[in-house]
Amino acid sequence: MEVILRSDVDKIGHQGQVVKVAPGYARNFLLPKGLAVAATASNKKIVEQQRQSSLRKEAKVTADARELATMMSKVEITIHQKAGEEDQLFGSVTSQDIQEMLDKQGYKIDRKKIVLDHPIKTLGEHKVTLKLHKEVSLDIPVHVLKEESAA
């Protein structure tokens, strides 16, 4: 029996594929769980329209991410932190701190999109990657400066 998969099914295929499966497997598992639909001409048209729609939506999201990356290409972040004698920070700079500084500059970036292998614990300039989309990422400089004590 031929069915069109509505979602990825292990060892069978990916969403939108037309696959041939045993009639019992389709009737008892795939169709009742909504994982597939019968491969009729009308269902094939509907699935193709959904696929085209998702491709257009994905293209728009990618274009928006590229536009945001272009706008943010000149962004630099400066963070003042307390530091000890040998330029070692008391505490560290995390993705949350970087997100707050981006918010102050008017960029709403989710903290999960800030790629920081480990917290920044030293003064100086560091490169931080923003993964805006699976195809779009950009590096921004983060300057960590010593906070001047009011003495």
Buried (B, 14 or more C-beta within 10 A) or exposed (E): BEBBBBEEBEEBBEBBBBBEBEEEBBBEBBBEEEBBBBBEEEBBEEBEEEEEEEEEEEEEBBEEBBEBBEEBEEBEBEBEBEBEEEEEBEEBBBBEBBBEBBEEEEBEBEBEBBEBEEEBBBBEEBEBBBBBBEEBBBEBEBEBEEEEEEE
